[in-house]
């Protein structure tokens, strides 16, 4: 009888822990704590190579011969082309389709367009 009462006491605790983990885990996977603006996403995902201003003047950017995002060569690409490049990667640039949602990629493209205006 004592064994059964211990199981019954632990069962509600297990249920509470299980459901709280089940309801919080998806939001973390979806990047709830990730930046929600293009500039923040750029800083978090792109600036290491492209630099904070998009010029590519970082040690990694210079090593990989990264294009300046302000350049006409980059800015003449369509939004779809830029989105595809971010999602699928190109050359040594990694693909971000598994770590960024489509809406986040659109925010990055909009930020790249803003960099082109500077």
C-alpha positions in Angstrom: 0.0 0.0 0.0 2.8 2.4 0.8 4.4 1.8 -2.6 1.1 2.6 -4.4 0.7 5.9 -2.4 4.2 7.0 -3.4 3.4 6.4 -7.0 0.2 8.4 -6.8 2.1 11.3 -5.1 4.8 11.4 -7.8 2.4 11.0 -10.7 0.9 14.6 -10.6 4.4 16.0 -10.3 5.5 14.1 -13.4 2.4 15.2 -15.3 3.0 18.9 -14.4 6.7 18.7 -15.5 5.9 16.9 -18.7 3.2 19.4 -19.8 5.3 22.4 -18.8 8.2 21.1 -20.9 6.0 20.3 -23.8 4.5 23.8 -23.9 7.8 25.7 -23.5 10.1 23.6 -25.8 8.5 24.5 -29.1 8.8 28.3 -28.5 12.5 27.8 -27.8 12.9 25.8 -31.0 11.1 28.4 -33.0 13.6 31.0 -31.7 11.4 32.9 -29.3 14.5 34.6 -27.9 16.0 35.3 -31.3 16.0 38.9 -32.5 12.8 40.0 -34.2 14.3 42.8 -36.4 16.5 42.7 -39.4 19.4 44.6 -37.7 19.3 42.3 -34.7 19.2 39.2 -36.9 22.1 40.5 -39.0 24.2 41.2 -35.9 23.5 37.7 -34.5 23.9 35.7 -37.7 25.8 37.7 -40.3 28.1 40.3 -38.8 30.8 37.9 -37.8 31.7 37.6 -41.4 30.0 40.5 -43.1 30.8 43.0 -40.4 28.4 45.2 -38.5 28.1 47.6 -41.5 27.9 44.8 -44.2 31.2 45.9 -45.8 32.9 42.5 -45.2 35.9 44.1 -43.6 36.3 41.5 -40.9 39.2 39.0 -40.6 36.8 36.2 -41.8 35.3 38.4 -44.5 38.7 39.3 -45.9 39.8 35.7 -45.7 36.8 34.5 -47.7 36.8 37.6 -50.0 33.2 38.5 -49.1 31.4 41.0 -51.2 30.4 44.4 -49.7 26.7 44.3 -49.2 26.5 48.0 -50.2 27.9 47.1 -53.7 25.8 47.4 -56.8 26.6 43.8 -57.5 24.8 42.7 -54.4 22.0 45.3 -54.5 21.0 44.5 -58.1 20.0 41.0 -57.0 16.3 40.4 -56.5 14.8 39.8 -53.1 14.2 36.2 -54.2 17.8 35.7 -55.1 19.0 37.1 -51.8 16.5 35.0 -49.9 17.7 31.9 -51.7 21.3 32.7 -51.0 20.6 33.2 -47.3 18.5 30.0 -47.1 20.7 27.7 -49.2 24.1 29.3 -48.7 26.7 29.9 -51.4 30.3 28.9 -51.7 31.6 29.1 -48.1 28.5 30.9 -46.7 26.5 28.4 -44.7 22.8 27.7 -45.3 20.4 29.2 -42.8 17.2 27.5 -43.9 17.3 25.2 -40.8 17.9 28.0 -38.3 15.9 30.9 -39.7 12.2 31.0 -40.6 11.1 32.5 -43.9 10.0 35.7 -42.2 13.4 36.1 -40.6 15.1 35.7 -43.9 12.8 38.4 -45.3 13.9 40.7 -42.5 17.5 40.1 -43.3 16.9 40.9 -47.0 15.2 44.1 -46.0 18.2 45.0 -43.8 20.6 44.3 -46.7 18.5 46.7 -48.8 18.8 49.3 -46.0 22.6 48.8 -46.0 22.6 49.5 -49.7 21.1 53.0 -49.0 24.0 54.0 -46.8 
